[in-house]
Amino acid sequence: MSGLESLYQQIIVDHAKHPHGVGLTAGEETSHQLNPTCGDEITLALRWSADGEHIESVAWEGAGCSISQASASLLATLAAEDAAAGDAWTPAQLQSLIDEFREALRSRGATPLDEERFGDAAALSGVSKFVARVKCAMLAWVAAEDLLQRRAG
């Protein structure tokens, strides 16, 4: 295993053991997603700015494998970091991230996630080589997309 692969694996393990963004609030609009293949479950909420134009944070609860838990944690971390930097996502920006994430994970390793854009979530690039694990990594991102679609609907 290369040094970079080892680092990526450690990021995933750290986020699975010490997840960020865990904790939903009563009354939040949530999306519950289940991976029937392995039993992973995620319930996710997007927390919006007062004007309803930007996503200030991502909150979630769930159970499952390290990859699904780390992916949800990494999505929450990315949202928090961008919001703290003054770059809270618009719905279109989040949808673009989801689309890029999906494309990379379905590429079977041909398209790695851009570290500049995805931060530590780029550690999930290696999952694309394991087709059975792609749904695990996508679960939180699919929940976020479901919430965006409902809001736009």
N, CA and C atoms as a LAMMPS dump frame, in Angstrom:
ITEM: TIMESTEP
0
ITEM: NUMBER OF ATOMS
459
ITEM: BOX BOUNDS ff ff ff
-5.0000000000000000e+02 5.0000000000000000e+02
-5.0000000000000000e+02 5.0000000000000000e+02
-5.0000000000000000e+02 5.0000000000000000e+02
ITEM: ATOMS id mol type element x y z
1 1 1 N 0.851 -1.174 0
2 1 2 C 0 0 0
3 1 3 C 0.896 1.236 0
4 2 1 N 0.581 2.19 -0.879
5 2 2 C 1.372 3.413 -0.959
6 2 3 C 1.095 4.295 0.254
7 3 1 N 1.937 5.29 0.448
8 3 2 C 1.763 6.228 1.543
9 3 3 C 0.449 6.983 1.444
10 4 1 N 0.066 7.353 0.22
11 4 2 C -1.184 8.077 0.015
12 4 3 C -2.382 7.179 0.312
13 5 1 N -2.338 5.935 -0.139
14 5 2 C -3.432 5.001 0.151
15 5 3 C -3.563 4.774 1.652
16 6 1 N -2.437 4.685 2.33
17 6 2 C -2.444 4.501 3.776
18 6 3 C -3.055 5.721 4.477
19 7 1 N -2.703 6.912 4.015
20 7 2 C -3.269 8.138 4.567
21 7 3 C -4.775 8.163 4.346
22 8 1 N -5.207 7.845 3.129
23 8 2 C -6.631 7.829 2.817
24 8 3 C -7.371 6.824 3.698
25 9 1 N -6.781 5.651 3.879
26 9 2 C -7.408 4.64 4.713
27 9 3 C -7.538 5.15 6.155
28 10 1 N -6.518 5.856 6.641
29 10 2 C -6.56 6.388 8.008
30 10 3 C -7.637 7.459 8.155
31 11 1 N -7.812 8.303 7.135
32 11 2 C -8.864 9.322 7.164
33 11 3 C -10.231 8.654 7.277
34 12 1 N -10.451 7.606 6.492
35 12 2 C -11.728 6.899 6.531
36 12 3 C -11.947 6.262 7.903
37 13 1 N -10.952 5.617 8.441
38 13 2 C -11.066 4.991 9.76
39 13 3 C -11.341 6.052 10.83
40 14 1 N -10.615 7.171 10.776
41 14 2 C -10.814 8.234 11.771
42 14 3 C -12.24 8.784 11.729
43 15 1 N -12.765 9.015 10.533
44 15 2 C -14.118 9.557 10.411
45 15 3 C -15.172 8.52 10.804
46 16 1 N -14.894 7.253 10.587
47 16 2 C -15.836 6.213 10.998
48 16 3 C -15.878 6.09 12.525
49 17 1 N -14.721 6.215 13.157
50 17 2 C -14.646 6.097 14.619
51 17 3 C -15.072 7.369 15.338
52 18 1 N -14.813 8.517 14.732
53 18 2 C -15.104 9.823 15.347
54 18 3 C -15.845 10.69 14.329
55 19 1 N -17.097 10.338 14.041
56 19 2 C -17.828 11.027 12.974
57 19 3 C -18.182 12.473 13.311
58 20 1 N -18.228 13.283 12.283
59 20 2 C -18.601 14.692 12.387
60 20 3 C -20.032 14.861 11.874
61 21 1 N -20.741 15.823 12.405
62 21 2 C -22.068 16.162 11.914
63 21 3 C -23.183 15.268 12.43
64 22 1 N -22.902 14.409 13.396
65 22 2 C -23.918 13.499 13.909
66 22 3 C -24.859 14.261 14.835
67 23 1 N -26.143 14.063 14.626
68 23 2 C -27.146 14.657 15.499
69 23 3 C -28.212 15.412 14.743
70 24 1 N -29.398 14.867 14.713
71 24 2 C -30.519 15.505 14.05
72 24 3 C -31.363 16.238 15.088
73 25 1 N -32.107 17.227 14.63
74 25 2 C -32.989 18.006 15.488
75 25 3 C -34.429 17.697 15.106
76 26 1 N -35.279 17.561 16.1
77 26 2 C -36.697 17.282 15.837
78 26 3 C -37.259 18.334 14.881
79 27 1 N -38.034 17.875 13.919
80 27 2 C -38.674 18.779 12.978
81 27 3 C -37.887 19.044 11.709
82 28 1 N -36.63 18.601 11.66
83 28 2 C -35.841 18.802 10.444
84 28 3 C -36.378 17.927 9.323
85 29 1 N -36.339 18.464 8.114
86 29 2 C -36.667 17.641 6.957
87 29 3 C -35.472 16.726 6.715
88 30 1 N -35.736 15.444 6.665
89 30 2 C -34.657 14.471 6.522
90 30 3 C -34.927 13.547 5.345
91 31 1 N -33.875 12.909 4.917
92 31 2 C -33.956 11.842 3.932
93 31 3 C -33.323 10.605 4.553
94 32 1 N -34.077 9.526 4.565
95 32 2 C -33.575 8.255 5.082
96 32 3 C -33.251 7.362 3.894
97 33 1 N -32.027 6.886 3.845
98 33 2 C -31.584 6.016 2.758
99 33 3 C -31.05 4.71 3.341
100 34 1 N -31.327 3.642 2.638
101 34 2 C -30.913 2.31 3.058
102 34 3 C -30.191 1.628 1.907
103 35 1 N -29.095 0.991 2.209
104 35 2 C -28.392 0.16 1.232
105 35 3 C -28.802 -1.281 1.532
106 36 1 N -29.74 -1.823 0.754
107 36 2 C -30.235 -3.171 1.055
108 36 3 C -29.188 -4.263 0.893
109 37 1 N -28.139 -3.981 0.145
110 37 2 C -27.09 -4.976 -0.074
111 37 3 C -26.366 -5.317 1.223
112 38 1 N -26.075 -4.292 2.025
113 38 2 C -25.29 -4.545 3.239
114 38 3 C -25.959 -4.065 4.52
115 39 1 N -27.086 -3.345 4.405
116 39 2 C -27.801 -2.903 5.59
117 39 3 C -27.417 -1.532 6.115
118 40 1 N -26.53 -0.814 5.425
119 40 2 C -26.188 0.541 5.855
120 40 3 C -27.434 1.42 5.823
121 41 1 N -27.556 2.315 6.819
122 41 2 C -28.67 3.267 6.865
123 41 3 C -28.14 4.646 7.231
124 42 1 N -28.68 5.651 6.567
125 42 2 C -28.335 7.042 6.861
126 42 3 C -29.627 7.849 6.851
127 43 1 N -29.796 8.698 7.837
128 43 2 C -30.836 9.72 7.842
129 43 3 C -30.091 11.051 7.882
130 44 1 N -30.356 11.903 6.905
131 44 2 C -29.558 13.109 6.708
132 44 3 C -30.459 14.336 6.605
133 45 1 N -29.97 15.445 7.124
134 45 2 C -30.66 16.738 7.012
135 45 3 C -29.686 17.776 6.485
136 46 1 N -30.194 18.658 5.65
137 46 2 C -29.435 19.829 5.215
138 46 3 C -29.947 20.999 6.043
139 47 1 N -29.042 21.711 6.676
140 47 2 C -29.431 22.873 7.478
141 47 3 C -29.164 24.124 6.657
142 48 1 N -30.221 24.903 6.456
143 48 2 C -30.196 26.041 5.537
144 48 3 C -29.95 27.353 6.27
145 49 1 N -29.404 28.318 5.55
146 49 2 C -29.232 29.672 6.068
147 49 3 C -30.608 30.296 6.29
148 50 1 N -30.646 31.39 7.034
149 50 2 C -31.913 32.064 7.34
150 50 3 C -32.666 32.467 6.074
151 51 1 N -31.931 32.845 5.038
152 51 2 C -32.594 33.253 3.79
153 51 3 C -32.973 32.061 2.908
154 52 1 N -32.584 30.848 3.319
155 52 2 C -32.934 29.646 2.573
156 52 3 C -32.17 29.444 1.287
157 53 1 N -31.107 30.217 1.091
158 53 2 C -30.358 30.162 -0.166
159 53 3 C -29.096 29.304 -0.099
160 54 1 N -28.599 29.057 1.105
161 54 2 C -27.328 28.342 1.258
162 54 3 C -27.447 27.242 2.311
163 55 1 N -26.636 26.224 2.143
164 55 2 C -26.581 25.119 3.09
165 55 3 C -25.475 25.438 4.085
166 56 1 N -25.87 25.62 5.345
167 56 2 C -24.891 25.964 6.38
168 56 3 C -24.208 24.738 6.959
169 57 1 N -24.941 23.616 7.005
170 57 2 C -24.326 22.402 7.538
171 57 3 C -25.136 21.181 7.119
172 58 1 N -24.508 20.046 7.329
173 58 2 C -25.124 18.747 7.07
174 58 3 C -25.109 18.001 8.394
175 59 1 N -26.272 17.457 8.765
176 59 2 C -26.375 16.657 9.985
177 59 3 C -26.902 15.275 9.6
178 60 1 N -26.546 14.288 10.376
179 60 2 C -26.948 12.928 10.021
180 60 3 C -26.898 12.008 11.226
181 61 1 N -27.543 10.887 11.07
182 61 2 C -27.447 9.755 11.989
183 61 3 C -27.474 8.504 11.136
184 62 1 N -26.829 7.468 11.602
185 62 2 C -26.847 6.256 10.805
186 62 3 C -26.086 5.124 11.438
187 63 1 N -26.161 4.018 10.761
188 63 2 C -25.457 2.814 11.19
189 63 3 C -25.02 2.071 9.945
190 64 1 N -23.882 1.449 10.038
191 64 2 C -23.409 0.673 8.904
192 64 3 C -21.907 0.528 8.912
193 65 1 N -21.384 0.231 7.754
194 65 2 C -19.954 -0.023 7.613
195 65 3 C -19.143 1.27 7.756
196 66 1 N -17.856 1.097 7.897
197 66 2 C -16.954 2.241 8.055
198 66 3 C -17.036 3.203 6.881
199 67 1 N -17.192 2.679 5.683
200 67 2 C -17.215 3.541 4.497
201 67 3 C -18.462 4.419 4.494
202 68 1 N -19.625 3.857 4.789
203 68 2 C -20.843 4.677 4.782
204 68 3 C -20.805 5.722 5.883
205 69 1 N -20.314 5.358 7.042
206 69 2 C -20.243 6.294 8.163
207 69 3 C -19.204 7.384 7.899
208 70 1 N -18.063 6.998 7.37
209 70 2 C -17.013 7.974 7.054
210 70 3 C -17.468 8.918 5.95
211 71 1 N -18.172 8.409 4.964
212 71 2 C -18.634 9.243 3.863
213 71 3 C -19.601 10.313 4.356
214 72 1 N -20.532 9.942 5.23
215 72 2 C -21.467 10.919 5.8
216 72 3 C -20.709 11.958 6.624
217 73 1 N -19.757 11.503 7.41
218 73 2 C -18.946 12.406 8.222
219 73 3 C -18.13 13.362 7.355
220 74 1 N -17.566 12.84 6.281
221 74 2 C -16.762 13.667 5.378
222 74 3 C -17.623 14.687 4.637
223 75 1 N -18.848 14.317 4.262
224 75 2 C -19.766 15.268 3.642
225 75 3 C -20.094 16.386 4.627
226 76 1 N -20.387 16.038 5.869
227 76 2 C -20.68 17.042 6.896
228 76 3 C -19.473 17.952 7.135
229 77 1 N -18.283 17.376 7.161
230 77 2 C -17.057 18.156 7.369
231 77 3 C -16.829 19.122 6.222
232 78 1 N -16.997 18.641 5
233 78 2 C -16.804 19.489 3.821
234 78 3 C -17.78 20.668 3.844
235 79 1 N -19.044 20.408 4.18
236 79 2 C -20.045 21.479 4.26
237 79 3 C -19.663 22.503 5.317
238 80 1 N -19.243 22.028 6.477
239 80 2 C -18.872 22.931 7.578
240 80 3 C -17.647 23.765 7.221
241 81 1 N -16.65 23.134 6.618
242 81 2 C -15.43 23.863 6.241
243 81 3 C -15.728 24.93 5.197
244 82 1 N -16.524 24.586 4.187
245 82 2 C -16.85 25.57 3.155
246 82 3 C -17.679 26.713 3.728
247 83 1 N -18.644 26.402 4.603
248 83 2 C -19.461 27.453 5.223
249 83 3 C -18.599 28.365 6.094
250 84 1 N -17.674 27.777 6.852
251 84 2 C -16.79 28.568 7.718
252 84 3 C -15.882 29.477 6.902
253 85 1 N -15.553 29.065 5.694
254 85 2 C -14.693 29.868 4.813
255 85 3 C -15.501 30.914 4.039
256 86 1 N -16.819 30.988 4.31
257 86 2 C -17.666 31.944 3.609
258 86 3 C -18.169 31.436 2.272
259 87 1 N -18.03 30.14 2.043
260 87 2 C -18.441 29.539 0.771
261 87 3 C -19.547 28.511 0.966
262 88 1 N -20.547 28.839 1.803
263 88 2 C -21.667 27.914 2.007
264 88 3 C -22.29 27.604 0.652
265 89 1 N -22.661 26.342 0.474
266 89 2 C -23.139 25.874 -0.821
267 89 3 C -24.544 26.371 -1.144
268 90 1 N -24.742 26.685 -2.403
269 90 2 C -26.089 26.846 -2.937
270 90 3 C -26.563 25.447 -3.321
271 91 1 N -27.851 25.274 -3.56
272 91 2 C -28.3 23.958 -4.026
273 91 3 C -27.576 23.508 -5.302
274 92 1 N -27.347 24.423 -6.225
275 92 2 C -26.665 24.063 -7.477
276 92 3 C -25.227 23.615 -7.214
277 93 1 N -24.551 24.268 -6.278
278 93 2 C -23.173 23.879 -5.958
279 93 3 C -23.13 22.496 -5.315
280 94 1 N -24.075 22.233 -4.401
281 94 2 C -24.108 20.91 -3.785
282 94 3 C -24.427 19.85 -4.834
283 95 1 N -25.373 20.129 -5.73
284 95 2 C -25.699 19.156 -6.771
285 95 3 C -24.484 18.872 -7.651
286 96 1 N -23.713 19.896 -7.951
287 96 2 C -22.497 19.718 -8.744
288 96 3 C -21.495 18.812 -8.016
289 97 1 N -21.331 19.019 -6.706
290 97 2 C -20.446 18.152 -5.918
291 97 3 C -20.936 16.709 -5.948
292 98 1 N -22.23 16.529 -5.769
293 98 2 C -22.805 15.183 -5.781
294 98 3 C -22.55 14.514 -7.13
295 99 1 N -22.768 15.261 -8.218
296 99 2 C -22.55 14.709 -9.555
297 99 3 C -21.089 14.3 -9.758
298 100 1 N -20.162 15.145 -9.327
299 100 2 C -18.731 14.831 -9.461
300 100 3 C -18.352 13.637 -8.592
301 101 1 N -18.901 13.595 -7.386
302 101 2 C -18.63 12.488 -6.477
303 101 3 C -19.105 11.174 -7.094
304 102 1 N -20.327 11.19 -7.62
305 102 2 C -20.903 9.987 -8.255
306 102 3 C -20.042 9.542 -9.442
307 103 1 N -19.671 10.498 -10.283
308 103 2 C -18.859 10.166 -11.461
309 103 3 C -17.536 9.523 -11.055
310 104 1 N -16.875 10.101 -10.061
311 104 2 C -15.593 9.559 -9.608
312 104 3 C -15.759 8.16 -9.017
313 105 1 N -16.796 7.97 -8.215
314 105 2 C -16.977 6.668 -7.583
315 105 3 C -17.4 5.588 -8.564
316 106 1 N -17.993 5.972 -9.65
317 106 2 C -18.38 4.992 -10.669
318 106 3 C -17.285 4.769 -11.712
319 107 1 N -16.179 5.462 -11.584
320 107 2 C -15.119 5.403 -12.603
321 107 3 C -14.19 4.203 -12.464
322 108 1 N -14.354 3.423 -11.411
323 108 2 C -13.466 2.283 -11.144
324 108 3 C -12 2.7 -11.053
325 109 1 N -11.778 3.863 -10.474
326 109 2 C -10.429 4.348 -10.24
327 109 3 C -9.873 5.25 -11.316
328 110 1 N -10.596 5.435 -12.408
329 110 2 C -10.098 6.246 -13.523
330 110 3 C -10.166 7.743 -13.233
331 111 1 N -11.095 8.17 -12.391
332 111 2 C -11.285 9.597 -12.105
333 111 3 C -11.228 9.816 -10.598
334 112 1 N -10.083 10.211 -10.072
335 112 2 C -10.009 10.468 -8.625
336 112 3 C -10.712 11.77 -8.273
337 113 1 N -11.165 11.851 -7.035
338 113 2 C -11.765 13.086 -6.54
339 113 3 C -10.674 14.148 -6.359
340 114 1 N -10.988 15.363 -6.732
341 114 2 C -10.063 16.488 -6.628
342 114 3 C -9.936 16.914 -5.165
343 115 1 N -8.727 16.833 -4.614
344 115 2 C -8.505 17.188 -3.214
345 115 3 C -8.798 18.658 -2.928
346 116 1 N -8.558 19.526 -3.899
347 116 2 C -8.857 20.95 -3.708
348 116 3 C -10.35 21.164 -3.501
349 117 1 N -11.137 20.435 -4.232
350 117 2 C -12.592 20.598 -4.192
351 117 3 C -13.246 19.776 -3.086
352 118 1 N -12.741 18.574 -2.834
353 118 2 C -13.378 17.653 -1.906
354 118 3 C -12.677 17.521 -0.56
355 119 1 N -11.522 18.153 -0.4
356 119 2 C -10.818 18.063 0.877
357 119 3 C -10.548 16.613 1.245
358 120 1 N -10.727 16.292 2.525
359 120 2 C -10.478 14.925 2.993
360 120 3 C -11.424 13.903 2.371
361 121 1 N -12.569 14.36 1.856
362 121 2 C -13.499 13.418 1.207
363 121 3 C -12.87 12.77 -0.026
364 122 1 N -11.798 13.364 -0.538
365 122 2 C -11.07 12.751 -1.657
366 122 3 C -10.511 11.386 -1.264
367 123 1 N -10.414 11.13 0.027
368 123 2 C -9.946 9.824 0.505
369 123 3 C -10.851 8.699 0.042
370 124 1 N -12.084 9.037 -0.318
371 124 2 C -13.03 8.013 -0.766
372 124 3 C -12.817 7.596 -2.216
373 125 1 N -11.882 8.22 -2.911
374 125 2 C -11.605 7.872 -4.309
375 125 3 C -11.312 6.392 -4.488
376 126 1 N -10.579 5.816 -3.569
377 126 2 C -10.195 4.41 -3.673
378 126 3 C -11.358 3.444 -3.64
379 127 1 N -12.488 3.888 -3.091
380 127 2 C -13.671 3.028 -3.026
381 127 3 C -14.142 2.658 -4.429
382 128 1 N -13.86 3.526 -5.393
383 128 2 C -14.339 3.291 -6.763
384 128 3 C -13.802 1.991 -7.362
385 129 1 N -12.729 1.47 -6.817
386 129 2 C -12.154 0.223 -7.316
387 129 3 C -12.912 -1.006 -6.8
388 130 1 N -13.817 -0.784 -5.861
389 130 2 C -14.571 -1.87 -5.238
390 130 3 C -16.064 -1.621 -5.454
391 131 1 N -16.578 -2.125 -6.56
392 131 2 C -17.945 -1.838 -6.994
393 131 3 C -18.967 -2.083 -5.886
394 132 1 N -18.788 -3.122 -5.12
395 132 2 C -19.74 -3.449 -4.061
396 132 3 C -19.773 -2.388 -2.96
397 133 1 N -18.737 -1.565 -2.857
398 133 2 C -18.653 -0.559 -1.786
399 133 3 C -19.094 0.839 -2.234
400 134 1 N -19.305 1.011 -3.529
401 134 2 C -19.691 2.331 -4.052
402 134 3 C -21.012 2.795 -3.446
403 135 1 N -21.997 1.897 -3.334
404 135 2 C -23.285 2.272 -2.739
405 135 3 C -23.109 2.711 -1.291
406 136 1 N -22.181 2.094 -0.593
407 136 2 C -21.906 2.472 0.801
408 136 3 C -21.438 3.929 0.864
409 137 1 N -20.496 4.265 0.014
410 137 2 C -19.935 5.616 0
411 137 3 C -20.937 6.644 -0.513
412 138 1 N -21.836 6.232 -1.385
413 138 2 C -22.809 7.148 -1.995
414 138 3 C -24.01 7.449 -1.102
415 139 1 N -24.257 6.654 -0.087
416 139 2 C -25.505 6.719 0.668
417 139 3 C -25.838 8.125 1.185
418 140 1 N -24.924 8.79 1.858
419 140 2 C -25.187 10.134 2.391
420 140 3 C -25.376 11.138 1.268
421 141 1 N -24.629 10.979 0.205
422 141 2 C -24.704 11.894 -0.926
423 141 3 C -26.043 11.74 -1.653
424 142 1 N -26.553 10.513 -1.722
425 142 2 C -27.871 10.261 -2.309
426 142 3 C -28.958 10.889 -1.428
427 143 1 N -28.79 10.808 -0.118
428 143 2 C -29.743 11.441 0.804
429 143 3 C -29.751 12.957 0.596
430 144 1 N -28.581 13.561 0.442
431 144 2 C -28.494 15.004 0.196
432 144 3 C -29.177 15.358 -1.126
433 145 1 N -28.949 14.544 -2.139
434 145 2 C -29.568 14.786 -3.446
435 145 3 C -31.088 14.671 -3.364
436 146 1 N -31.57 13.697 -2.6
437 146 2 C -33.012 13.534 -2.417
438 146 3 C -33.611 14.787 -1.779
439 147 1 N -32.941 15.336 -0.785
440 147 2 C -33.444 16.553 -0.138
441 147 3 C -33.442 17.74 -1.103
442 148 1 N -32.403 17.848 -1.922
443 148 2 C -32.359 18.928 -2.924
444 148 3 C -33.516 18.79 -3.918
445 149 1 N -33.758 17.581 -4.367
446 149 2 C -34.825 17.352 -5.343
447 149 3 C -36.193 17.654 -4.753
448 150 1 N -36.398 17.275 -3.496
449 150 2 C -37.679 17.577 -2.849
450 150 3 C -37.879 19.076 -2.687
451 151 1 N -36.808 19.77 -2.353
452 151 2 C -36.883 21.229 -2.163
453 151 3 C -37.197 21.932 -3.485
454 152 1 N -36.608 21.433 -4.558
455 152 2 C -36.814 22.036 -5.881
456 152 3 C -38.19 21.682 -6.439
457 153 1 N -38.723 20.521 -5.987
458 153 2 C -39.931 19.946 -6.53
459 153 3 C -41.144 20.755 -6.356
